[in-house]
């Protein structure tokens, strides 16, 4: 499953997505986009212990 599809299935609210986006330093429009997934991947790469897959599960969401 692609990261974009996975993130859509998490049913985060627009406000939660905007919070994620603010934590990543990308425009906070509250919508999942390829730009947001790319930012998640860049962020995950520098975090110890994170799988670099662009998916925002519980661990990534909590850390952001």
Backbone bond lengths (Angstrom), bond angles and torsions (degrees), N, CA, C in turn:
res aa  C-N    CA-C-N  psi(-1)  N-CA   C-N-CA  omega(-1)  CA-C   N-CA-C  phi
1 X - - - 1.451 - - 1.528 108.23 -
2 X 1.316 116.23 133.63 1.458 119.91 179.59 1.526 110.16 -68.00
3 X 1.318 115.44 157.64 1.465 120.48 179.00 1.522 110.51 -62.06
4 X 1.324 117.54 -39.75 1.460 120.66 -179.61 1.525 110.66 -62.90
5 X 1.326 117.43 -45.37 1.473 121.39 177.68 1.524 110.75 -63.36
6 X 1.334 116.19 -44.47 1.466 120.95 179.38 1.522 109.99 -58.19
7 X 1.333 116.65 -48.79 1.463 120.34 -177.31 1.522 111.45 -63.01
8 X 1.325 117.85 -38.66 1.467 120.63 176.54 1.526 110.62 -60.78
9 X 1.316 117.36 -39.35 1.468 121.37 -176.86 1.523 113.55 -72.43
10 X 1.329 117.82 -11.99 1.464 120.75 179.16 1.525 112.10 -74.78
11 X 1.319 116.54 -12.61 1.468 122.38 177.52 1.524 113.81 57.50
12 X 1.337 115.98 37.43 1.460 119.07 173.06 1.521 108.31 -68.79
13 X 1.324 115.64 144.50 1.462 119.90 176.51 1.530 109.06 -72.35
14 X 1.323 115.58 164.77 1.476 119.30 177.63 1.525 110.48 -58.34
15 X 1.332 116.70 -38.06 1.469 119.85 179.70 1.533 110.66 -66.46
16 X 1.328 117.11 -40.36 1.467 119.36 177.57 1.530 110.91 -64.13
17 X 1.321 116.94 -40.72 1.464 120.14 178.09 1.522 109.81 -64.54
18 X 1.332 117.05 -41.53 1.464 120.79 177.72 1.528 110.54 -62.41
19 X 1.321 117.74 -37.54 1.469 121.40 176.72 1.526 110.13 -63.34
20 X 1.320 116.85 -44.02 1.465 121.76 176.47 1.528 109.09 -59.18
21 X 1.325 116.52 -47.69 1.453 120.81 -178.38 1.523 111.79 -61.91
22 X 1.324 117.97 -40.80 1.462 120.28 177.51 1.522 110.55 -62.84
23 X 1.327 116.60 -39.83 1.463 120.91 177.65 1.522 112.71 -64.00
24 X 1.321 115.95 -27.31 1.462 121.79 179.95 1.518 112.46 -90.98
25 X 1.331 117.15 -12.60 1.459 120.78 -179.32 1.516 114.47 78.17
26 X 1.341 116.40 28.44 1.467 120.46 176.60 1.534 108.40 -113.36
27 X 1.334 117.74 163.53 1.464 118.88 178.79 1.531 111.79 -53.04
28 X 1.322 115.13 130.32 1.467 121.37 -174.41 1.528 110.31 -95.08
29 X 1.345 115.81 78.70 1.453 119.92 178.89 1.529 112.43 -96.16
30 X 1.333 117.39 -5.74 1.460 120.93 178.14 1.511 114.69 78.17
31 X 1.334 117.20 14.70 1.463 121.43 -179.43 1.522 109.51 -123.04
32 X 1.327 115.80 141.50 1.464 119.56 175.23 1.514 108.99 -72.72
33 X 1.317 115.50 135.83 1.462 120.85 177.55 1.522 108.32 -146.25
34 X 1.317 115.45 167.90 1.466 119.92 176.31 1.519 110.21 -60.97
35 X 1.335 117.69 -35.09 1.468 121.49 178.37 1.528 110.68 -62.16
36 X 1.318 117.40 -41.43 1.460 120.79 179.11 1.523 110.43 -67.05
37 X 1.324 117.43 -43.65 1.466 120.69 178.37 1.528 110.21 -61.77
38 X 1.322 117.85 -42.07 1.472 120.73 177.80 1.527 110.76 -61.36
39 X 1.320 117.07 -39.00 1.463 120.99 178.11 1.527 110.69 -66.56
40 X 1.328 117.18 -38.31 1.472 120.90 176.64 1.528 109.34 -61.35
41 X 1.316 117.08 -44.74 1.469 121.15 179.83 1.521 110.56 -61.06
42 X 1.330 117.50 -46.22 1.471 120.17 178.39 1.520 110.92 -60.01
43 X 1.338 116.56 -41.65 1.454 121.27 -179.76 1.532 110.40 -66.01
44 X 1.336 117.12 -45.24 1.461 120.98 -178.80 1.536 111.79 -61.63
45 X 1.320 116.85 -34.29 1.475 121.02 -178.67 1.532 112.62 -59.38
46 X 1.304 117.17 -31.22 1.466 119.96 -176.43 1.531 113.05 -99.86
47 X 1.321 116.62 2.94 1.459 120.92 179.15 1.517 110.03 -99.15
48 X 1.327 117.60 123.01 1.469 118.77 178.39 1.529 111.17 -65.79
49 X 1.320 115.87 134.74 1.457 121.38 174.80 1.518 115.29 86.12
50 X 1.332 118.58 3.61 1.452 120.99 -179.58 1.525 110.47 -99.52
51 X 1.321 115.77 139.46 1.455 121.32 171.57 1.532 106.07 -76.06
52 X 1.313 116.72 133.19 1.466 121.16 -178.77 1.529 108.08 -92.50
53 X 1.344 115.07 92.48 1.457 119.68 -176.98 1.523 113.31 -137.33
54 X 1.331 117.61 -3.93 1.459 121.05 179.78 1.511 114.64 78.89
55 X 1.314 116.41 0.28 1.464 121.02 -178.73 1.529 109.90 -89.32
56 X 1.324 115.84 136.01 1.462 121.34 179.08 1.520 108.18 -103.66
57 X 1.321 114.63 89.06 1.451 121.36 174.87 1.519 109.43 -94.43
58 X 1.303 116.45 -165.15 1.472 121.03 -176.97 1.521 113.03 -58.54
59 X 1.347 117.20 -45.93 1.459 120.49 -176.58 1.525 110.95 -64.53
60 X 1.304 116.87 -46.59 1.470 120.34 -179.34 1.518 110.16 -66.26
61 X 1.325 117.62 -44.78 1.463 120.68 -179.77 1.525 110.65 -59.80
62 X 1.305 117.02 -46.19 1.461 120.79 -179.46 1.520 111.97 -62.54
63 X 1.313 117.01 -38.83 1.469 120.70 -179.00 1.514 112.07 -71.38
64 X 1.325 116.66 -32.37 1.463 118.99 178.67 1.514 110.91 -75.61
